[in-house]
Structures are given as C-alpha cells and as structure tokens.
C-alpha cells in the first residue's frame, strides 16, 4: 500500500474530529493511525507525509517536525 497525504490535512482532520460539531471517535483514531504509520514508516506499507507541499523523505525541516511530533505523542 502506498499513500501520500499532507500532514496539515491530517492534523486538521484530527482537530475537527477530536471535539465539537464534527467529533467522531472512530474517524479521529483512523486519522491518528494514518499519521502515526506515516511517522513510523513501517516496511509493510509506505505512507509519505507532506508538509507545505514538501515530502518528508526529501526535506530536513519536515523530518525534524515529524521527530518532534512523535516525541510529544509518546
């Protein structure tokens, strides 16, 4: 499986589904799992995260952002 998706989009979806009018536990966890799989970059799948149009694999700033985000979630 290969998926390319924007970090900003996933974070926006997480914010929208975490509470308020569009709160939805299932969707929140789905978006969170997709984001975490992209951060962890497992061999059985490939999720390429982008931020501001830049791919994490190619941009050091995006890689740094991912590392800092993973640390916050642990």
ABEGO torsion letter per residue (X at the ends): XBBBBBAAAAAAAAAAAABEAABBAAAAAAAAAAAAAAAAGBAABBBBBBBGGBBAAABAAAAAAAAAAAAAAX
